[in-house]
Amino acid sequence: MSVVDVIRAKRDGHRLNEEQIDWVIDAYTRGVVADEQMSALAMAVLLRGMDAAEIARWTSAMVASGQRLELKVDRPIVDKHSTGGVGDKITLPLAPLVASCGAAVPQLSGRGLGHTGGTLDKLESIPGWRAQLSVDEIMRQLNTVGAVVCAPTEGLAPADRKLYALRDVTGTVESIPLIASSIMSKKIAEGTPAMVFDVKVGSGAFMKSQQHARALANSLVEIGGAHGMHTTALLTDMSVPLGRTIGNALEVVEAIEVLRGGGPRDVVELTVLLAREMLALAGISDVDPGEVLASGRAYETWCQMISAQGGNPEGGLPAAKHVHVVNANRDGVVATLDAYAVGQAAWRLGAGRSRKDDAVQHAAGIRCLAKPGERVAAGQPLLELHTDSKDTIKPAIAALNGGLEIRDTAAAHTMTVLEAV
Ligand code: URA
């Protein structure tokens, strides 16, 4: 088979057949198809699209590029995937909560890139906590604690690992077929039989419009169905950061507050809502996750989950060397706190990375002292910018420009589910 013929076929708007897809993914994984050829094909897919059958086959080929976990657990297994946002620390309270309700939650998570945070970066702010586990360790923890949040094992969907890194530097991330197949190849390889998707919509998300988010959600659910996975998807708002903290250690602190029965209302509401969806898919109907969260049982599971991976759940978290306060410039009500602007600012402060191998600053980030709908007086602190490098404060303030607005009146922002798919 000739890769140039495959590229030409997609470039000219034709369907790729199963043989072409299987061959090109396998040849790319083995290094027979070069990066420049795969980037041309990825661009052709971005511009021309793929139909449902092509996406399902592309996903299967990426799953087949590596090993598949066989999860052997004596309770129902269910997972959640968020398409990523600003301040989205929901996995942290959600995984132990759902495990405390009787399900097993295998969360093979990622790191942040650009302005969106990554679950592993957040958890790595806990001294000693280890993201990389062996398959045996994953199984043991699932059977004892019920929840494991860790890095994907080396052999899972290697084609996606290669292709995702390539897409990131060739302007080909924003393709619904490529995003859907990338996410699903990892989830199918992970071996979870049931999955809830939280597809984020808004300035702080990959999908800026509800229409695009709906198309992605439909594609995820369709691929899941084609692979025998039970799935549901919610479209949730990401125009304002979730909760009041953005950045690794700051978000862990907020997640712990939620697990201890406090925390911001939007984080609690989304955690409980997603837990309900997950439990429904797992066939567990006699437990109320809201009650379990309030009882402190999920906090106990969190402590077990962190200890099992080498972290001290009661130990301290890193604090930033510098904290710069942004004050209100007038009396009024916070009208805008734009998720993208805040995410960019947190990234500049050191909470995120620009290149895959960069280290993140665990203590860097932003604490939002006022959110949309809250009344403030001139000079009152609105945001705290946390960083270890003082020279990042100026660029972070520049990134916030236009993303923070106070008016005479403004509505409160509530966590919104826009649609269920
Ligand atoms: N997350 C993924 O795993 N893959 C994508 O392509 C985008 C987000």
Residues whose N, C-alpha, C, O or C-beta is under 5 A from the ligand:
A	BS01	URA	V173 L178 I179 S182 I183
